[in-house]
Amino acid sequence: MNSILLYIIKFVLNLIYMLFKLFPVKSNKIVFLSRQEDGVPLDFKLLQDDLAAKNSDLVMINLCKRMKHGLKNIIGYSFFTLKSMYHIATAKVCVLDSYSIPISTLKHKRQLKVVQIWHALGKIKQSGYQTLDRKAGRNKKVAYAMDMHKNYDKIVAGGAGWNPYYCESFKTTEDKIVNFGLPRIDFLIKHEEENKAKVFKAYPEFKKKKVLLYAPTFRKSGADKTNELIQALDLSSHILIVKGHPNQQLQFDRSIAYECKDFSAVELLSACDYLITDYSAIAIEGAILNIKTYYYAYDYGEYALHNGLNINLYEEMPGCVFDDPKKMIEKINCGKYNYNALQNYRKKFLPLEMGKCTEKISNLILDFLKE
């Protein structure tokens, strides 16, 4: 898109926003923005429950909508953006878990405080300003014209080991980062046994075999080698659950592998013996529960080149990264796992204090409301 056109769009949006800013700010209003899904994300639900328990007078507005292709969807999202602009203009705090055009491009009232909690617990793969003009990254002219990731007052991250990459991705400074971790950490720890029981009740056959959860990241290239993984498995002794990224439809034999559509990947973690991923941040969530994690990185070099990785998986998790699914399954079957590597990973990339993530974020928000 022409950068001049983008600046015109931004100018028009700010003119419209000036009208919305004529409405008064509600001192008890919090807006939650997400482009990750059409429903309310788990982190938002957990955070809102905690906030409501502390202050029943809060007004919390959820604005969650995925941006999809197609003229009809674009028109619908445009109206959704206008609705978002009104609520942002009249809120005291905005919490978001992804990039938001209105938050980054508009000139806000001084009262508004913006808390970016992001949708991942870390930055295994590069994103934002780290990927400008890469094949799978962001267009540099568009990113700067639209002030990508601007206007954040605080950024919630996982372990401090990720901080340099958050700074690079969001083009920000470390003083804006708080290493609280996300509410889903509390959920995983608190409901581990409960989640496991629910999965086993729905799928009693899981109790009889080793359960492997395969959860790969989204690939713009569309590369997919799920079937190769299935073919490498001995399904007489293993169960394979496949949970692909919402933006990518994986191609595999659904009569052999499970999808478990009634459970999220986060819930399924409690019921799996092994987690298989690649560059997805679900590896960090698996580390919370000490799950034996392997990396099916069949396109490691290509992904590092076109998208970018912040950590070297071969160095961080030695003996756990494979490009050949048969060799990976052989390693799983031998029963030996590099627990030392997993513990070092936990120390480096998880928050120092887990189990109070939700409380810390809600207290931050309440403090902003008092200002």
Helices and strands as residue ranges (DSSP letters): H 3-20, E 29-34, H 42-54, E 59-64, H 71-89, E 93-96, H 101-105, E 113-116, G 128-131, H 140-145, E 154-156, G 160-162, H 163-170, G 174-176, E 177-178, H 183-190, H 192-202, G 204-208, E 210-214, H 226-232, E 238-242, H 265-268, G 269-271, E 274-277, H 282-288, E 292-296, H 300-306, H 313-316, E 321-322, H 325-334, H 339-349, H 357-370
